Amino acid sequence: AFCMPLKKVDLSQPHRAILREDTRHQHCHIKSTNLFANTQLQQIAQDNNAIECILHQGTRVTEGTSSNVFIVKKQKILTPSLDLNILRGITRDKIISLANRASIPCIETTITVDELISADEVWITSSSKGACPISILDDQIIGDGSPGPIWQQVHELYSDSIQSRRT
């Protein structure tokens, strides 16, 4: 094991993600308890100048290599439900809770690749990135290419909740 300092993510800048088929669970013949497949996919994202690799099984979006996925469609936040064998994220849970308290509709459901690509907003969440907007998916611009208003509202709620813990 080793430690590295976290790099601060500039959330004011557009970020790019790439989309890949989620084949991690098809390799059960490999006896391992590590996240080698996730590490490989994250390297592919970095090689493609992307912050994350968003995964899908067929037409259903699952998660990122080290993040959860959210989209905004018609002023509603959608995130894949946990029934897809995805990892429940601490930041994911916090974002859902904050959205619900702010009366922003947040629904755990199936998200298709087409819905992801045509979303008004896309973000990923993780402990190291918080809620990070994705403006480009592969070569497709999401929304108008800038962080959206629902992300801005949720990001402010999340930042405030982090600050209140520190004081």
C-alpha positions in Angstrom: 0.0 0.0 0.0 1.1 3.6 -0.6 -0.3 7.1 -0.1 -0.4 10.1 -2.4 -1.6 13.6 -1.8 -5.0 14.3 -3.4 -5.0 16.7 -6.3 -7.6 19.5 -5.9 -10.1 19.3 -8.8 -10.8 22.7 -10.4 -14.6 22.5 -10.5 -15.0 25.8 -12.4 -13.4 24.2 -15.5 -15.1 21.8 -17.9 -14.2 18.2 -17.4 -14.2 15.3 -19.8 -15.3 11.7 -19.2 -15.2 8.7 -21.5 -17.8 5.9 -21.8 -16.8 2.2 -21.6 -18.6 -1.1 -21.3 -18.5 -2.4 -17.7 -16.9 -5.8 -18.0 -15.4 -6.0 -14.5 -17.8 -8.7 -13.2 -17.1 -10.9 -16.3 -13.6 -11.6 -15.0 -14.6 -13.7 -12.0 -12.1 -16.4 -13.1 -9.4 -14.1 -11.9 -8.8 -14.7 -8.3 -8.2 -11.3 -6.9 -9.5 -8.9 -4.2 -8.1 -5.8 -5.8 -9.6 -3.2 -8.1 -7.2 -3.9 -11.0 -10.0 -3.5 -13.7 -11.0 -0.1 -12.2 -7.3 0.9 -12.3 -6.9 -0.1 -15.9 -10.1 1.8 -16.9 -8.9 4.9 -15.0 -5.6 4.8 -16.9 -7.6 4.6 -20.2 -9.5 7.7 -19.0 -6.2 9.5 -18.2 -4.7 8.5 -21.6 -7.8 10.1 -23.2 -7.4 13.3 -21.2 -10.5 12.5 -19.2 -11.2 12.8 -15.5 -13.2 9.6 -15.3 -14.4 6.5 -17.2 -18.2 6.2 -16.9 -19.2 2.5 -17.2 -22.3 0.8 -18.6 -23.6 -2.7 -18.9 -25.3 -2.9 -22.3 -27.5 0.2 -22.4 -27.6 0.7 -18.5 -25.2 3.2 -16.9 -23.6 1.8 -13.7 -20.9 4.0 -12.2 -17.5 5.5 -12.7 -14.2 3.7 -12.0 -14.0 5.5 -8.7 -17.2 7.6 -8.6 -21.0 7.6 -8.8 -22.9 9.1 -11.7 -25.7 11.7 -11.6 -27.6 13.3 -14.5 -30.1 16.1 -14.6 -33.1 15.8 -16.9 -35.9 18.3 -16.9 -34.9 19.8 -13.5 -34.8 16.3 -11.9 -31.6 14.6 -10.6 -31.3 10.9 -11.5 -28.7 8.4 -10.3 -28.4 4.7 -11.0 -30.1 2.6 -8.3 -27.9 0.3 -6.2 -29.5 -2.8 -7.6 -26.9 -2.7 -10.4 -24.1 -4.0 -8.2 -22.7 -0.6 -7.8 -20.8 0.7 -4.8 -22.7 2.9 -2.5 -20.7 6.1 -2.2 -20.6 8.3 0.9 -20.7 11.4 -1.3 -23.5 9.9 -3.4 -25.6 9.4 -0.2 -24.8 12.9 1.0 -25.8 14.5 -2.4 -29.1 12.6 -2.4 -29.8 13.7 1.2 -29.0 17.3 0.5 -31.1 17.4 -2.7 -34.1 15.9 -0.9 -33.8 18.4 2.0 -33.6 21.2 -0.6 -36.7 19.8 -2.3 -34.8 19.1 -5.5 -36.3 15.9 -7.0 -33.6 13.1 -6.8 -34.6 9.7 -8.1 -32.6 6.5 -8.0 -33.5 4.7 -11.2 -32.1 3.1 -14.3 -30.2 5.5 -16.6 -29.6 4.5 -20.2 -26.5 5.5 -22.2 -28.8 7.6 -24.4 -30.2 9.4 -21.4 -26.6 10.1 -20.2 -25.5 11.5 -23.5 -28.6 13.7 -23.9 -28.7 14.8 -20.3 -29.0 18.5 -19.4 -26.2 18.0 -16.9 -23.8 15.1 -15.9 -21.8 14.9 -12.7 -19.7 12.4 -10.9 -19.3 12.2 -7.2 -16.6 10.8 -4.9 -14.9 11.7 -1.7 -11.9 13.1 -3.5 -13.8 15.1 -6.2 -17.0 16.1 -4.3 -19.6 16.7 -7.0 -17.7 17.2 -10.3 -19.5 18.4 -13.4 -18.8 16.6 -16.7 -19.1 18.9 -19.7 -17.9 16.5 -22.4 -18.6 12.7 -22.7 -16.3 11.1 -25.3 -16.7 13.9 -27.9 -20.3 14.9 -27.1 -20.9 18.2 -25.3 -23.3 17.8 -22.4 -25.9 20.6 -22.2 -24.3 23.9 -23.1 -20.8 22.6 -22.2 -20.6 24.4 -18.8 -21.5 23.3 -15.3 -25.3 23.5 -15.0 -27.6 25.4 -12.5 -28.7 22.3 -10.6 -25.1 21.2 -10.2 -24.2 24.7 -9.0 -27.0 24.5 -6.4 -26.1 21.1 -5.2 -22.4 21.9 -5.2 -23.1 24.9 -3.0 -25.2 22.8 -0.6 -22.4 20.2 -0.5 -19.6 22.8 0.1 -21.7 24.4 2.9 -22.2 21.0 4.6 -18.4 20.3 4.4 -17.6 23.8 5.8 -20.1 23.4 8.7 -18.4 20.1 9.7 -15.0 21.9 9.9 -16.2 24.6 12.2 
